[in-house]
Amino acid sequence: MPRMTDVKPPTFTPHTDPLRAGREALARHAWLEAFEQLSQADRDGDLSAGADLEAVALASFRRPHSKWPMPGPSRPPAPARQRSRA
């Protein structure tokens, strides 16, 4: 078993594009990261009306929750929910 000093943290290269990073996290099933990145892309106005909104919903549903239902950000951002109903 490796000692703590032998273990290296995972290498993370941040993306400057939250939409791309969110899509990649979704593909890896990194739900929390996908939700955070796609939510940022939504705030930036970069989400498409179809698959990207569905991806936010999926990531929101699948991400770990400390409490259920979690107040506030447990659902996709309000603008994303409203656009998904249109």
mmCIF file of the C-alpha atoms, coordinates in Angstrom:
data_MODEL
# 
_entry.id   MODEL 
# 
loop_
_atom_site.group_PDB 
_atom_site.id 
_atom_site.type_symbol 
_atom_site.label_atom_id 
_atom_site.label_alt_id 
_atom_site.label_comp_id 
_atom_site.label_asym_id 
_atom_site.label_entity_id 
_atom_site.label_seq_id 
_atom_site.pdbx_PDB_ins_code 
_atom_site.Cartn_x 
_atom_site.Cartn_y 
_atom_site.Cartn_z 
_atom_site.occupancy 
_atom_site.B_iso_or_equiv 
_atom_site.pdbx_formal_charge 
_atom_site.auth_seq_id 
_atom_site.auth_comp_id 
_atom_site.auth_asym_id 
_atom_site.auth_atom_id 
_atom_site.pdbx_PDB_model_num 
ATOM 1  C CA . MET A 1 1  ? 0.000   0.000  0.000   1.00 0.00 ? 1  MET A CA 1 
ATOM 2  C CA . PRO A 1 2  ? 1.420   3.430  -0.893  1.00 0.00 ? 2  PRO A CA 1 
ATOM 3  C CA . ARG A 1 3  ? 2.258   5.878  1.842   1.00 0.00 ? 3  ARG A CA 1 
ATOM 4  C CA . MET A 1 4  ? 0.471   9.217  1.928   1.00 0.00 ? 4  MET A CA 1 
ATOM 5  C CA . THR A 1 5  ? 3.613   10.951 0.678   1.00 0.00 ? 5  THR A CA 1 
ATOM 6  C CA . ASP A 1 6  ? 3.659   8.629  -2.351  1.00 0.00 ? 6  ASP A CA 1 
ATOM 7  C CA . VAL A 1 7  ? 0.124   9.442  -3.445  1.00 0.00 ? 7  VAL A CA 1 
ATOM 8  C CA . LYS A 1 8  ? -0.203  12.311 -5.877  1.00 0.00 ? 8  LYS A CA 1 
ATOM 9  C CA . PRO A 1 9  ? -3.451  14.234 -6.316  1.00 0.00 ? 9  PRO A CA 1 
ATOM 10 C CA . PRO A 1 10 ? -5.190  13.917 -9.670  1.00 0.00 ? 10 PRO A CA 1 
ATOM 11 C CA . THR A 1 11 ? -4.056  16.345 -12.283 1.00 0.00 ? 11 THR A CA 1 
ATOM 12 C CA . PHE A 1 12 ? -6.770  18.805 -13.170 1.00 0.00 ? 12 PHE A CA 1 
ATOM 13 C CA . THR A 1 13 ? -6.545  21.129 -16.108 1.00 0.00 ? 13 THR A CA 1 
ATOM 14 C CA . PRO A 1 14 ? -9.261  23.735 -15.866 1.00 0.00 ? 14 PRO A CA 1 
ATOM 15 C CA . HIS A 1 15 ? -11.147 24.573 -19.027 1.00 0.00 ? 15 HIS A CA 1 
ATOM 16 C CA . THR A 1 16 ? -11.865 28.142 -19.902 1.00 0.00 ? 16 THR A CA 1 
ATOM 17 C CA . ASP A 1 17 ? -15.117 27.018 -21.537 1.00 0.00 ? 17 ASP A CA 1 
ATOM 18 C CA . PRO A 1 18 ? -17.653 25.847 -18.922 1.00 0.00 ? 18 PRO A CA 1 
ATOM 19 C CA . LEU A 1 19 ? -19.926 24.366 -21.594 1.00 0.00 ? 19 LEU A CA 1 
ATOM 20 C CA . ARG A 1 20 ? -17.160 22.132 -22.928 1.00 0.00 ? 20 ARG A CA 1 
ATOM 21 C CA . ALA A 1 21 ? -16.012 21.232 -19.421 1.00 0.00 ? 21 ALA A CA 1 
ATOM 22 C CA . GLY A 1 22 ? -19.598 20.440 -18.410 1.00 0.00 ? 22 GLY A CA 1 
ATOM 23 C CA . ARG A 1 23 ? -20.160 18.214 -21.422 1.00 0.00 ? 23 ARG A CA 1 
ATOM 24 C CA . GLU A 1 24 ? -16.905 16.351 -20.741 1.00 0.00 ? 24 GLU A CA 1 
ATOM 25 C CA . ALA A 1 25 ? -17.790 15.910 -17.066 1.00 0.00 ? 25 ALA A CA 1 
ATOM 26 C CA . LEU A 1 26 ? -21.204 14.597 -18.095 1.00 0.00 ? 26 LEU A CA 1 
ATOM 27 C CA . ALA A 1 27 ? -19.554 12.040 -20.378 1.00 0.00 ? 27 ALA A CA 1 
ATOM 28 C CA . ARG A 1 28 ? -17.410 10.865 -17.409 1.00 0.00 ? 28 ARG A CA 1 
ATOM 29 C CA . HIS A 1 29 ? -20.491 10.765 -15.151 1.00 0.00 ? 29 HIS A CA 1 
ATOM 30 C CA . ALA A 1 30 ? -18.877 13.374 -12.901 1.00 0.00 ? 30 ALA A CA 1 
ATOM 31 C CA . TRP A 1 31 ? -22.341 14.683 -12.026 1.00 0.00 ? 31 TRP A CA 1 
ATOM 32 C CA . LEU A 1 32 ? -21.457 17.424 -9.554  1.00 0.00 ? 32 LEU A CA 1 
ATOM 33 C CA . GLU A 1 33 ? -18.747 18.864 -11.800 1.00 0.00 ? 33 GLU A CA 1 
ATOM 34 C CA . ALA A 1 34 ? -21.093 18.651 -14.802 1.00 0.00 ? 34 ALA A CA 1 
ATOM 35 C CA . PHE A 1 35 ? -23.846 20.451 -12.897 1.00 0.00 ? 35 PHE A CA 1 
ATOM 36 C CA . GLU A 1 36 ? -21.523 23.226 -11.735 1.00 0.00 ? 36 GLU A CA 1 
ATOM 37 C CA . GLN A 1 37 ? -19.954 23.754 -15.157 1.00 0.00 ? 37 GLN A CA 1 
ATOM 38 C CA . LEU A 1 38 ? -23.219 23.595 -17.089 1.00 0.00 ? 38 LEU A CA 1 
ATOM 39 C CA . SER A 1 39 ? -24.853 25.954 -14.591 1.00 0.00 ? 39 SER A CA 1 
ATOM 40 C CA . GLN A 1 40 ? -22.003 28.396 -15.179 1.00 0.00 ? 40 GLN A CA 1 
ATOM 41 C CA . ALA A 1 41 ? -22.483 28.033 -18.939 1.00 0.00 ? 41 ALA A CA 1 
ATOM 42 C CA . ASP A 1 42 ? -26.177 28.802 -18.433 1.00 0.00 ? 42 ASP A CA 1 
ATOM 43 C CA . ARG A 1 43 ? -25.329 31.940 -16.455 1.00 0.00 ? 43 ARG A CA 1 
ATOM 44 C CA . ASP A 1 44 ? -22.995 32.925 -19.304 1.00 0.00 ? 44 ASP A CA 1 
ATOM 45 C CA . GLY A 1 45 ? -25.840 32.366 -21.792 1.00 0.00 ? 45 GLY A CA 1 
ATOM 46 C CA . ASP A 1 46 ? -24.059 29.562 -23.668 1.00 0.00 ? 46 ASP A CA 1 
ATOM 47 C CA . LEU A 1 47 ? -26.530 26.670 -23.285 1.00 0.00 ? 47 LEU A CA 1 
ATOM 48 C CA . SER A 1 48 ? -28.482 25.471 -26.295 1.00 0.00 ? 48 SER A CA 1 
ATOM 49 C CA . ALA A 1 49 ? -32.220 24.960 -25.888 1.00 0.00 ? 49 ALA A CA 1 
ATOM 50 C CA . GLY A 1 50 ? -32.177 21.193 -26.432 1.00 0.00 ? 50 GLY A CA 1 
ATOM 51 C CA . ALA A 1 51 ? -29.535 18.744 -25.300 1.00 0.00 ? 51 ALA A CA 1 
ATOM 52 C CA . ASP A 1 52 ? -27.695 21.175 -23.024 1.00 0.00 ? 52 ASP A CA 1 
ATOM 53 C CA . LEU A 1 53 ? -30.800 21.905 -20.947 1.00 0.00 ? 53 LEU A CA 1 
ATOM 54 C CA . GLU A 1 54 ? -31.467 18.201 -20.683 1.00 0.00 ? 54 GLU A CA 1 
ATOM 55 C CA . ALA A 1 55 ? -27.845 17.714 -19.570 1.00 0.00 ? 55 ALA A CA 1 
ATOM 56 C CA . VAL A 1 56 ? -28.281 20.283 -16.757 1.00 0.00 ? 56 VAL A CA 1 
ATOM 57 C CA . ALA A 1 57 ? -31.401 18.465 -15.594 1.00 0.00 ? 57 ALA A CA 1 
ATOM 58 C CA . LEU A 1 58 ? -29.676 15.073 -15.702 1.00 0.00 ? 58 LEU A CA 1 
ATOM 59 C CA . ALA A 1 59 ? -26.607 16.341 -13.847 1.00 0.00 ? 59 ALA A CA 1 
ATOM 60 C CA . SER A 1 60 ? -28.825 18.032 -11.260 1.00 0.00 ? 60 SER A CA 1 
ATOM 61 C CA . PHE A 1 61 ? -30.777 14.838 -10.690 1.00 0.00 ? 61 PHE A CA 1 
ATOM 62 C CA . ARG A 1 62 ? -27.742 12.538 -10.547 1.00 0.00 ? 62 ARG A CA 1 
ATOM 63 C CA . ARG A 1 63 ? -25.370 14.677 -8.482  1.00 0.00 ? 63 ARG A CA 1 
ATOM 64 C CA . PRO A 1 64 ? -24.933 13.783 -4.820  1.00 0.00 ? 64 PRO A CA 1 
ATOM 65 C CA . HIS A 1 65 ? -27.211 15.610 -2.417  1.00 0.00 ? 65 HIS A CA 1 
ATOM 66 C CA . SER A 1 66 ? -26.431 16.117 1.233   1.00 0.00 ? 66 SER A CA 1 
ATOM 67 C CA . LYS A 1 67 ? -30.141 16.479 2.024   1.00 0.00 ? 67 LYS A CA 1 
ATOM 68 C CA . TRP A 1 68 ? -33.209 15.665 -0.010  1.00 0.00 ? 68 TRP A CA 1 
ATOM 69 C CA . PRO A 1 69 ? -34.809 17.876 -1.121  1.00 0.00 ? 69 PRO A CA 1 
ATOM 70 C CA . MET A 1 70 ? -31.942 20.304 -1.028  1.00 0.00 ? 70 MET A CA 1 
ATOM 71 C CA . PRO A 1 71 ? -33.035 23.955 -0.934  1.00 0.00 ? 71 PRO A CA 1 
ATOM 72 C CA . GLY A 1 72 ? -32.003 26.241 -3.763  1.00 0.00 ? 72 GLY A CA 1 
ATOM 73 C CA . PRO A 1 73 ? -29.558 24.727 -6.223  1.00 0.00 ? 73 PRO A CA 1 
ATOM 74 C CA . SER A 1 74 ? -30.969 21.192 -6.118  1.00 0.00 ? 74 SER A CA 1 
ATOM 75 C CA . ARG A 1 75 ? -32.849 22.014 -9.307  1.00 0.00 ? 75 ARG A CA 1 
ATOM 76 C CA . PRO A 1 76 ? -31.562 23.432 -12.574 1.00 0.00 ? 76 PRO A CA 1 
ATOM 77 C CA . PRO A 1 77 ? -31.293 27.220 -12.535 1.00 0.00 ? 77 PRO A CA 1 
ATOM 78 C CA . ALA A 1 78 ? -34.700 28.909 -12.958 1.00 0.00 ? 78 ALA A CA 1 
ATOM 79 C CA . PRO A 1 79 ? -33.965 30.271 -16.465 1.00 0.00 ? 79 PRO A CA 1 
ATOM 80 C CA . ALA A 1 80 ? -32.989 26.783 -17.613 1.00 0.00 ? 80 ALA A CA 1 
ATOM 81 C CA . ARG A 1 81 ? -36.183 25.285 -16.162 1.00 0.00 ? 81 ARG A CA 1 
ATOM 82 C CA . GLN A 1 82 ? -38.311 27.951 -17.806 1.00 0.00 ? 82 GLN A CA 1 
ATOM 83 C CA . ARG A 1 83 ? -36.661 27.511 -21.199 1.00 0.00 ? 83 ARG A CA 1 
ATOM 84 C CA . SER A 1 84 ? -37.017 23.733 -21.003 1.00 0.00 ? 84 SER A CA 1 
ATOM 85 C CA . ARG A 1 85 ? -40.785 24.108 -20.688 1.00 0.00 ? 85 ARG A CA 1 
ATOM 86 C CA . ALA A 1 86 ? -41.077 26.338 -23.764 1.00 0.00 ? 86 ALA A CA 1 
# 
